[in-house]
Amino acid sequence: MAMKTAPESSGSSYPVHEKTLLIRPEFLNHAGTLFGGFMMQWADEMAYNAASLAFPGAFVTKLVREFNFQSPVRNGDIIKIYSHVASVGRTSCVVEVWALNAQQKAEVFRTSAIMVNIQDGKATPIQPGQ
């Protein structure tokens, strides 16, 4: 499986955003691997960041697609989480999010999120990027 690591490999005209994390004991589950809920939270944050940095507005998460955790993450691992806007609709955009174990060079997961621009509780058209 090919790893996406650089902005030029995303195939998108939007930049790739990156977050690097050291996995500490407080992030682990009873089996000694990363608790999936933390990864899901970080993926949601990265989807928000990508949408919010691409367009003015107030984005909320409508949907996060399937998480397929492909390789375990353990205490002391360093992971990199990436996101970029993949496509844009009238009031929403699709953001791809993926993570790599930086030391093992293994893909941890890949998903996408639909982020909706909301104003006064209603979906609002996305304005051109900043």
C-alpha positions as semicolon CSV with decimal commas, in nm:
position;residue;x (nm);y (nm);z (nm)
1;M;0,000;0,000;0,000
2;A;0,146;0,336;-0,100
3;M;0,202;0,589;0,175
4;K;0,096;0,950;0,131
5;T;0,350;1,175;0,294
6;A;0,409;1,482;0,079
7;P;0,176;1,755;-0,048
8;E;0,265;1,675;-0,408
9;S;0,136;1,319;-0,363
10;S;-0,213;1,426;-0,252
11;G;-0,346;1,503;-0,602
12;S;-0,529;1,802;-0,453
13;S;-0,477;2,172;-0,512
14;Y;-0,521;2,227;-0,137
15;P;-0,225;2,201;0,100
16;V;-0,155;1,900;0,317
17;H;-0,161;1,974;0,690
18;E;0,050;1,771;0,932
19;K;0,046;1,702;1,306
20;T;0,321;1,501;1,480
21;L;0,244;1,322;1,807
22;L;0,444;1,122;2,058
23;I;0,229;0,838;2,191
24;R;0,239;0,840;2,571
25;P;0,099;0,595;2,828
26;E;-0,219;0,800;2,884
27;F;-0,318;0,732;2,518
28;L;-0,304;0,352;2,552
29;N;-0,584;0,101;2,596
30;H;-0,589;-0,214;2,813
31;A;-0,397;-0,406;2,543
32;G;-0,108;-0,158;2,543
33;T;-0,185;-0,004;2,205
34;L;-0,326;0,334;2,113
35;F;-0,693;0,375;2,214
36;G;-0,881;0,428;1,886
37;G;-1,089;0,709;2,032
38;F;-0,783;0,933;2,055
39;M;-0,698;0,870;1,691
40;M;-1,057;0,945;1,591
41;Q;-1,048;1,273;1,787
42;W;-0,720;1,377;1,626
43;A;-0,853;1,288;1,280
44;D;-1,163;1,503;1,339
45;E;-0,946;1,794;1,453
46;M;-0,728;1,760;1,144
47;A;-1,036;1,756;0,917
48;Y;-1,158;2,076;1,084
49;N;-0,815;2,237;1,043
50;A;-0,794;2,156;0,672
51;A;-1,144;2,293;0,600
52;S;-1,099;2,602;0,816
53;L;-0,760;2,691;0,669
54;A;-0,889;2,649;0,312
55;F;-1,208;2,852;0,346
56;P;-1,353;3,123;0,570
57;G;-1,646;2,999;0,773
58;A;-1,747;2,788;1,069
59;F;-1,714;2,418;0,990
60;V;-1,873;2,126;1,172
61;T;-1,834;1,755;1,114
62;K;-2,127;1,595;0,935
63;L;-1,979;1,250;0,877
64;V;-1,655;1,059;0,924
65;R;-1,621;0,754;0,706
66;E;-1,488;0,415;0,809
67;F;-1,174;0,388;1,020
68;N;-0,971;0,085;0,926
69;F;-0,684;0,067;1,173
70;Q;-0,415;-0,108;0,971
71;S;-0,120;-0,122;1,211
72;P;-0,093;-0,093;1,590
73;V;0,055;0,211;1,760
74;R;0,242;0,158;2,085
75;N;0,387;0,366;2,366
76;G;0,680;0,574;2,242
77;D;0,580;0,563;1,875
78;I;0,576;0,889;1,684
79;I;0,285;0,928;1,447
80;K;0,213;1,185;1,181
81;I;-0,146;1,269;1,096
82;Y;-0,214;1,437;0,761
83;S;-0,521;1,607;0,613
84;H;-0,620;1,796;0,302
85;V;-0,937;1,911;0,129
86;A;-1,007;1,658;-0,146
87;S;-1,324;1,809;-0,298
88;V;-1,562;2,098;-0,247
89;G;-1,938;2,116;-0,281
90;R;-2,177;2,406;-0,232
91;T;-2,194;2,399;0,150
92;S;-1,950;2,122;0,238
93;C;-1,611;1,978;0,158
94;V;-1,457;1,633;0,182
95;V;-1,133;1,615;0,377
96;E;-0,904;1,315;0,351
97;V;-0,722;1,223;0,672
98;W;-0,453;0,959;0,718
99;A;-0,182;0,870;0,968
100;L;0,160;0,710;0,946
101;N;0,385;0,564;1,209
102;A;0,688;0,785;1,145
103;Q;0,937;0,533;1,281
104;Q;0,800;0,217;1,121
105;K;0,686;0,390;0,799
106;A;0,356;0,203;0,828
107;E;0,013;0,346;0,750
108;V;-0,199;0,351;1,065
109;F;-0,536;0,448;0,914
110;R;-0,702;0,637;0,629
111;T;-1,048;0,796;0,627
112;S;-1,237;1,100;0,504
113;A;-1,473;1,346;0,667
114;I;-1,749;1,567;0,534
115;M;-1,722;1,913;0,687
116;V;-2,018;2,151;0,653
117;N;-2,000;2,530;0,669
118;I;-2,261;2,643;0,923
119;Q;-2,392;2,990;0,999
120;D;-2,683;3,053;1,237
121;G;-2,745;2,678;1,257
122;K;-2,785;2,634;0,881
123;A;-2,562;2,503;0,604
124;T;-2,412;2,803;0,425
125;P;-2,236;2,819;0,086
126;I;-1,858;2,792;0,104
127;Q;-1,682;3,109;-0,005
128;P;-1,366;3,101;-0,215
129;G;-1,047;3,021;-0,024
130;Q;-0,839;3,262;0,173
